Amino acid sequence: MIVNKVLPRFFSHICDVPLSATDAAGVLYFGRLFDLCHSAYEAALRAGAKPLRAYLTGEIILPIVRCEAQFKQPIYCSDSLRIDLSLGDLKDSSFQIHYHLYGVTGGDLLCAIAMTHHVCIDRHSRQRSSLPPELVAMLTASI
């Protein structure tokens, strides 16, 4: 299956912005946005059919080869966020996840968007490998 557009969300994750993720002004430090996104991605994997540890110790690995982000509003220490994950491009051995971060403290205000591009590779040969069927099922659950 090849998908080349952003689909409806397949997972939502709620989190609070910790003080350690902010700068001296109490605003989310730009690099820490990806920590929040990756925590949401890990939560989605944990909620899937295969245990998260299996992705860390199995025959395949899913490194991120590209990422981008754009802030729409400041994100402050202790803000509650809802992070919606949506599938972007899906190919035989790669996929993109789009993240929409909403501040839920004062309503659903879009605060940031981000994207990570993952490639599936064989742990030993480091060559591209097909995505596992259970991962594809999780990513395409909203289709």
Secondary structure, DSSP 8 states (H G I E B T S, - for coil): --B-S--SEEEEEEEE--GGGB-TTSBB-TTHHHHHHHHHHHHHHHHSSS-HHHHHHSSEE--EEEEEEEESS--BTT-EEEEEEEEEEEETTEEEEEEEEEE-TTS-EEEEEEEEEEE-EETTT--B----HHHHHHHTTT-
